């Protein structure tokens, strides 16, 4: 079936540093990738949508200069949290969607990254 | 706009109890409906889905029926287990994305 690998699963960084999170579709080509943020005991908040080779589309209120998204290939998207601060601590989840029919055209989620900024 | 309203938790049940988690939606057009499950510290896993009215999605003993007349997609399971403890999200497809409910935390006690 469709599998999405996300790593790291956990990362702790110092305030002011940058962190990169990778999201890979392992057995299908992800034409679209989504990045979500989840606060404790809350639902998922869509941050941005990216199509391979295009600039990401950010949701209202999400700082594009702080959350850099790159989707350079059909199997890899990265989210870089720049100059991280403690308020950026959260659980980040990616989702990938392929083209064509079947399972790959649905939404497949990565296992998430727990970011803690100290 | 499209939205999902989900029963607020938390829900605590004894093992083998019957589970219902309510979900209603507002959407233009004919969305697909989903239930996702999130186990502690993990991402989301698709539990079941339904793509058109009157479809029933089922998996691992869970069921949900796409009811267009009541715009609902309630999740049910006849006999829950401790291993079902997780957060459950109802979702629907928008134009280019999924819309999620707020999630319902289920705890099953032995």
Interface residues (C-beta under 8 A of the other chain):
Chain A: X6 X32 X34 X41 X42 X43 X44 X46 X49 X93 X95 X106 X107 X108 X109 X110 X111 X112 X114
Chain B: X36 X41 X42 X43 X44 X45 X46 X49 X89 X96 X97 X98 X100 X101 X102 X103 X105
